[in-house]
Amino acid sequence: MPFARTDSLQDIDFTLRRQFNKTNFRPNQREIILAALDGKDVFVQAATSFGKSLCFQLPAVVDRGITIVISPLLSLMMNQVEALRAAKVDARTLNSNTPLSERDYIYQDLATGHPLTRLLYVTPELCSTDRFRERLRLVHEQKELARIAVDEAHCISEWGHDFRKDFKRLSWFRDTFPDVPIMCLTATANAQVRRDIVSTLGLDRTPGRLREFATTAHRPNLHLEVRFTSDEANGRYDDFVGWLKGVYARRAAAGRRPELEAAGERVAGVPGIIYTLSRGECESLAAALRCDGVGARPFHAKLPREVKEETLARWLANEPGYDIIVATTAFGMGIDKENVRFVVHWRLPKSFEGYYQEAGRAGRDGNASYCFLYYAREDRDRVCNMVRRDGGGVRDDGSGDRNKRARLESLDRLVGYCEDTSFCRHVAICRYFGEETVPECDFACDWHKDAQGLKKRMMRGLASEEWVSTQRQEGMYDDYYYSD
């Protein structure tokens, strides 16, 4: 591969400090970056707090040529491009929302064969268009196509929870540019998905040509808890508000005084994210929290762009009234906010991978953070029906059925995670992603904190009203479930 350029390698530590305002690499980041600069194909599987984007952004800054970054999420692309441009890196994005003048500039820049753009973020759908492919051929002829970075690479696999068929067409890059290194990055890939990624993208299995990096899924600073509930009116809402006010009270007692709730005043509180499944609930929940004095704001795809940009900017800046984002599931991807102290799943997510990825938005600074998931069997049945109706479909190659089967299997594993009260939550997550040996957490999950109480809460929360009524008539329910 002609892009092995370690002889021209600049001081990556200096670039880390100057361009990215970071003082140290996280474990494995330096090795990944050096492998990329040495022209290797690279596969990276790492937890959401790892800093995967730096692994292709820093090489793009110190290297010559352009790095093409393929991402499935517009919000992620926009956020990363804004951060890079603030760091004086010429980064751009080409997608359905790109203004015509910017689109024309990017295509003209590519047409020169020597683009000034260092990182160009694009969607997998764009990569299938003739116009874009033609421009990349011109760049490659001038030996200015440095590398291809595929973010959220699990979308390639039919067994991935976010499978998108256009990702499979990315095999065009290896077929057309066999000498251009490819980097794949994901936080959520089991063994089958990893094999699919390597095979589909044609990563070079020749000894010494492919470097694979996998870090543990274990996030010991996250406290993981499942809270069992039902669709009773305000059940989970009252529980959450009570918990949040308890957090404020404990912080005040410890001398880290946020402004406690006063009559008619909002609390200046703790940064957090609440994930919901619907835009309607997203709006109504944020409004209800504001009425209770909590600075919560909705974030979903149908909001005007300027509203989303303002909400995100003010939340990132920790401004009063913007403490909590109530969001649909795509929010938070690639957003570099390190002090998120809690992530709440208001409803059961659609996949195990989605749950892990979203919970991982908490505690990126390494400090203790709280993640809990409200679980009700009504939600389980509702989400199962959604997955059965959703996507998939009949395709000539059968991939729709395979993906639907994989998604249902992932959801089933998440249900098992919620209802299994026999061992550590952290161990359960790591085992799902194929880790054989995982240390149990240091009282950072509900099972370690109170195994017997967890079992009682599950049985009480999931018990049907008829069963509870029968147990009470027999004088058993209150004694068993409420005695310690």
RARAFEN-V659301 format. One record per residue. N is the residue number from 1. PSI is psi in whole degrees, 0 to 359 (none if undefined). OMEGA is omega in whole degrees, 0 to 359 (999 if undefined). NEAR is the number of other C-alpha atoms within 12 Angstrom. Layout:
BEGIN
n/psi/omega/near
N/PSI/OMEGA/NEAR
N/PSI/OMEGA/NEAR
END
This chain:
BEGIN
n/psi/omega/near
1/130/186/22
2/0/184/20
3/22/173/34
4/108/191/25
5/39/180/23
6/337/180/22
7/336/180/14
8/14/183/16
9/124/174/26
10/177/179/20
11/103/184/21
12/334/177/32
13/320/177/24
14/317/179/19
15/322/178/27
16/316/181/27
17/312/187/16
18/313/189/19
19/326/188/27
20/0/174/28
21/39/177/19
22/146/185/18
23/333/184/14
24/151/171/19
25/148/171/25
26/162/181/25
27/132/178/20
28/343/181/25
29/315/181/32
30/315/181/25
31/320/179/22
32/315/181/40
33/318/179/41
34/322/177/32
35/320/178/34
36/315/180/45
37/340/177/42
38/6/175/31
39/18/179/35
40/154/161/38
41/142/185/44
42/133/173/45
43/126/182/45
44/120/169/45
45/117/185/40
46/154/182/39
47/164/187/38
48/339/181/40
49/3/190/42
50/324/185/37
51/48/183/39
52/325/184/42
53/327/179/45
54/333/184/38
55/336/173/44
56/339/180/45
57/314/182/45
58/315/175/41
59/326/179/47
60/330/180/40
61/318/185/37
62/343/183/34
63/169/171/34
64/164/177/29
65/186/184/34
66/141/174/41
67/125/176/45
68/122/180/47
69/120/182/44
70/121/185/42
71/144/181/43
72/352/189/34
73/122/181/35
74/319/182/29
75/322/178/31
76/315/180/29
77/313/182/36
78/318/181/33
79/316/181/31
80/322/178/36
81/317/178/32
82/316/180/25
83/320/180/27
84/318/180/31
85/326/175/23
86/333/177/15
87/13/177/22
88/36/172/20
89/132/181/28
90/90/179/29
91/143/181/34
92/166/177/37
93/141/181/40
94/107/181/36
95/188/185/29
96/340/181/19
97/359/182/18
98/127/179/21
99/152/185/14
100/318/182/13
101/320/178/12
102/319/178/18
103/314/180/22
104/319/180/17
105/316/183/20
106/315/181/35
107/323/176/30
108/322/179/22
109/316/179/26
110/324/183/37
111/339/178/26
112/339/185/21
113/346/179/25
114/67/187/27
115/146/175/33
116/336/179/28
117/132/180/38
118/320/177/38
119/127/177/45
120/114/180/46
121/128/182/43
122/163/176/41
123/158/176/37
124/330/179/39
125/319/180/24
126/326/183/28
127/346/179/33
128/356/184/23
129/145/182/19
130/320/183/13
131/315/180/19
132/317/181/29
133/321/179/26
134/317/180/20
135/320/180/26
136/326/177/42
137/320/178/25
138/317/180/24
139/318/181/32
140/322/179/33
141/330/179/22
142/10/180/20
143/41/180/23
144/7/177/36
145/97/190/43
146/311/182/47
147/165/174/48
148/125/176/51
149/123/180/43
150/105/179/46
151/154/184/43
152/49/189/46
153/344/178/49
154/340/179/42
155/347/179/41
156/325/190/42
157/138/174/40
158/341/179/36
159/5/176/37
160/149/186/43
161/337/180/41
162/35/185/38
163/131/174/34
164/126/189/29
165/330/180/29
166/338/176/26
167/326/181/36
168/335/180/31
169/357/179/27
170/353/173/42
171/341/178/28
172/325/183/26
173/313/180/34
174/322/179/25
175/322/186/17
176/324/183/20
177/70/186/31
178/342/182/25
179/359/183/28
180/123/181/43
181/149/178/39
182/134/174/50
183/130/178/49
184/138/183/50
185/137/177/42
186/157/174/47
187/346/191/46
188/85/178/45
189/124/172/46
190/184/187/32
191/318/180/21
192/317/180/20
193/319/178/32
194/316/179/35
195/319/180/24
196/319/181/27
197/310/182/43
198/318/182/35
199/312/184/21
200/317/182/31
201/356/178/39
202/36/179/33
203/141/189/37
204/107/181/29
205/0/176/18
206/134/181/11
207/127/179/11
208/351/183/15
209/335/181/25
210/125/174/26
211/125/180/32
212/131/180/32
213/126/177/31
214/124/177/31
215/163/181/32
216/149/174/32
217/357/184/39
218/124/176/38
219/86/189/41
220/342/180/34
221/356/180/28
222/129/173/36
223/119/185/36
224/132/181/43
225/143/171/38
226/128/179/38
227/118/185/40
228/133/185/39
229/191/175/34
230/185/180/28
231/19/177/22
232/145/184/16
233/126/172/10
234/7/182/16
235/303/182/20
236/331/179/28
237/312/180/29
238/322/179/18
239/315/182/23
240/313/181/30
241/320/177/26
242/317/178/18
243/316/183/19
244/318/179/34
245/327/175/28
246/323/177/18
247/314/179/26
248/318/182/26
249/319/179/22
250/321/178/18
251/322/179/19
252/317/180/20
253/332/180/14
254/359/178/11
255/359/177/11
256/71/200/16
257/101/163/18
258/161/180/25
259/116/180/25
260/158/185/26
261/128/175/25
262/172/184/14
263/119/176/11
264/2/182/12
265/148/177/17
266/154/178/25
267/138/169/34
268/107/196/31
269/221/192/37
270/130/181/40
271/134/180/41
272/171/178/40
273/136/170/47
274/125/179/48
275/131/174/44
276/172/181/37
277/345/184/29
278/150/178/27
279/324/180/22
280/313/180/20
281/327/176/24
282/312/180/34
283/312/186/28
284/323/180/21
285/316/178/36
286/319/180/36
287/317/180/23
288/319/179/23
289/321/178/33
290/322/177/29
291/334/178/21
292/14/175/26
293/13/181/29
294/132/182/39
295/84/182/37
296/142/180/41
297/141/178/39
298/154/177/43
299/113/178/43
300/173/191/32
301/333/186/24
302/355/176/17
303/148/176/20
304/147/184/13
305/319/182/17
306/327/177/13
307/315/179/17
308/317/181/25
309/319/179/21
310/316/180/19
311/313/181/31
312/315/182/35
313/317/183/22
314/328/175/23
315/316/178/36
316/329/181/27
317/3/179/19
318/37/180/25
319/145/177/23
320/140/181/26
321/354/180/32
322/49/182/34
323/318/187/39
324/133/171/43
325/123/173/44
326/114/195/46
327/158/167/41
328/174/201/36
329/337/183/40
330/345/186/31
331/143/175/35
332/347/182/41
333/118/177/36
334/2/180/37
335/125/188/35
336/73/174/33
337/112/191/31
338/339/189/29
339/29/174/31
340/116/188/39
341/345/175/34
342/149/171/41
343/127/180/44
344/130/170/47
345/108/183/43
346/328/177/42
347/161/177/39
348/125/177/44
349/171/184/46
350/350/182/41
351/158/176/37
352/317/181/38
353/319/179/42
354/319/177/37
355/312/183/40
356/317/182/44
357/318/182/39
358/319/177/44
359/329/181/46
360/355/174/50
361/341/182/46
362/149/168/42
363/35/180/34
364/343/177/33
365/359/179/23
366/355/180/24
367/161/183/19
368/134/180/25
369/164/191/34
370/133/178/39
371/118/172/41
372/155/187/41
373/124/174/41
374/126/185/39
375/126/174/36
376/145/180/34
377/336/172/27
378/319/177/23
379/318/179/29
380/312/181/32
381/322/180/21
382/314/181/21
383/322/178/30
384/317/178/27
385/323/178/18
386/316/181/23
387/321/179/29
388/324/179/23
389/333/191/17
390/141/165/21
391/211/181/25
392/256/180/29
393/175/180/18
394/120/175/14
395/156/184/14
396/325/183/10
397/3/178/13
398/6/185/15
399/331/180/24
400/314/179/26
401/321/180/24
402/318/181/24
403/320/179/33
404/320/178/34
405/318/180/28
406/320/181/31
407/321/177/37
408/323/178/34
409/319/178/25
410/317/178/35
411/319/179/35
412/322/178/27
413/326/178/26
414/320/176/32
415/317/178/34
416/320/177/25
417/317/182/33
418/319/189/42
419/349/179/32
420/117/182/23
421/30/188/30
422/351/178/21
423/179/189/28
424/135/178/34
425/319/181/43
426/319/177/36
427/319/180/31
428/317/180/35
429/312/183/42
430/322/178/33
431/325/179/25
432/322/181/32
433/17/169/34
434/11/179/24
435/127/184/21
436/314/184/14
437/115/183/17
438/130/176/23
439/140/175/23
440/156/185/22
441/165/179/26
442/74/181/22
443/38/180/23
444/29/173/28
445/165/184/35
446/331/180/36
447/314/179/35
448/327/182/25
449/321/183/21
450/83/185/20
451/316/181/22
452/318/178/21
453/324/178/24
454/315/180/30
455/319/178/30
456/317/181/27
457/322/179/29
458/312/182/31
459/322/179/28
460/317/183/26
461/327/185/31
462/354/181/27
463/140/178/24
464/155/181/19
465/324/180/16
466/317/180/12
467/317/180/17
468/317/180/21
469/318/179/16
470/316/181/15
471/322/180/19
472/320/179/16
473/328/180/13
474/2/177/13
475/21/185/13
476/329/193/16
477/306/186/22
478/318/182/18
479/316/186/14
480/317/189/20
481/341/184/23
482/359/176/15
483/146/181/12
484/none/999/14
END
